[in-house]
Amino acid sequence: MTNTNDAQRRAQESTGAIPAVPPAQGRHAAAGQDAAATSRPAVPAERAMRPRPQATGAMPPVNTPGSAPAHNGSHSKAPGRTGVLPDLSTSLPTLSVEDVQQQPMGAPVITFDHVTKVYPAQPNKPSLHDISLQIYAGEFVFLVGHSGSGKSTFIKLITRELKPTDGHIFIAGEDLSTMRNWRVPYLRRNIGCVFQDFKLLPNKTVFENVAFALEVIGKSRHVIKTQVPEVLRLVGLQDKLNKRPDQLSGGEQQRVSIARAIVNRPPLLVCDEPTGNLDPQTSRGIMDLLERINRTGTTVLVATHDREMVDNMRRRVIALDSGQLTRDQDRGVYGFDV
Ligand SMILES: Nc1ncnc2c1ncn2[C@@H]1O[C@H](COP(=O)(O)OP(=O)(O)OP(=O)(O)O)[C@@H](O)[C@H]1O
């Protein structure tokens, strides 16, 4: 029997994201691996100095299909304890898939500002060391590196499962280091999460697994009845609504997990080894799906060991090695010997 609190926590961790303009800083650009890969330029001072949007606390509403995400980072502040991250609501993408490549624009969704993470269990070896970078709304980014290089730590910092030892992380202009604990669930509603091991509820059907992510955040039956079939159509599982996870292939289970992660239309989707348990052909299908989701305006960050995928897709690559940022390239390649 699945622990309900645990399941709720997991379900709450799946959903939505954000534009933000944190303090000035440069992107790291390291040695190129390939002539086609370009190092990323420094952030223009004008953009870096733009005032950060502030939290107010409204729950992120669901956009109607066809509405455009707003990524201009110019939302005003309305402080209060009644809600969180109002900027998210205006940045939520729709689920209608357009075959139009979304260009990164506006303010950063994620900013790492000299971030170091040291686990108490290994105090002399930072798992991440002095990482500074920015990821913009609409980007598709691969996070690569050997086992133990710090990829999962990087992702756990974004969802505030961990806090940095030094430095600051901004999500939609919110400094996660100073974010109060009561606001964290609201942050996580806006970050869809996909994991290598799917983390589906075994006793629930496909429909129920996805619906659960909406139930725990109080969505109405009407919204659930509308959005769950829609998102399951998007991931190609409209014929499997009543199957349980053990009646599905690995690729189908990962599609359910992706559907659950995006059903609340998060602006940010983070995936930790999403194809780690899948064969190459199924992996390609999952990556195609993530690309389609990205085209709807969702910012996608994928931590992976999948060299072939990274080399084929030629998206931005951020490389970690022993906790150090060693490369940040547009249209990059995997670049490590395996
Ligand atoms: N809870 C922890 N306590 C102590 N050290 C940890 C903890 N979690 C991770 N580490 C260490 O931090 C470093 C980075 O680990 P992390 O899991 O982020 O790497 P990774 O790149 O995701 O690896 P993998 O690809 O194998 O998942 C490693 O040296 C690891 O041993």
The ligand as a Gaussian input file, in Angstrom:
#p B3LYP/6-31G(d) Opt

LIG

0 1
 N       22.808000      12.911000       0.707000
 C       24.099000      12.959000       0.406000
 N       25.028000      12.983000       1.376000
 C       26.326000      13.061000       1.074000
 N       26.810000      13.110000      -0.173000
 C       25.921000      13.088000      -1.177000
 C       24.530000      13.008000      -0.948000
 N       23.898000      13.007000      -2.135000
 C       24.860000      13.078000      -3.079000
 N       26.072000      13.122000      -2.505000
 C       27.351000      13.235000      -3.185000
 O       27.314000      14.399000      -3.986000
 C       27.985000      14.187000      -5.217000
 C       27.015000      14.492000      -6.359000
 O       25.950000      13.530000      -6.308000
 P       24.716000      13.598000      -7.306000
 O       23.764000      12.541000      -6.899000
 O       24.237000      14.993000      -7.364000
 O       25.439000      13.232000      -8.689000
 P       24.787000      12.820000     -10.083000
 O       25.581000      13.535000     -11.117000
 O       23.332000      13.047000     -10.052000
 O       25.081000      11.269000     -10.133000
 P       24.248000      10.127000     -10.893000
 O       24.399000      10.407000     -12.360000
 O       24.949000       8.867000     -10.479000
 O       22.841000      10.190000     -10.423000
 C       28.503000      12.748000      -5.181000
 O       29.834000      12.785000      -4.751000
 C       27.623000      12.100000      -4.147000
 O       28.309000      11.067000      -3.498000

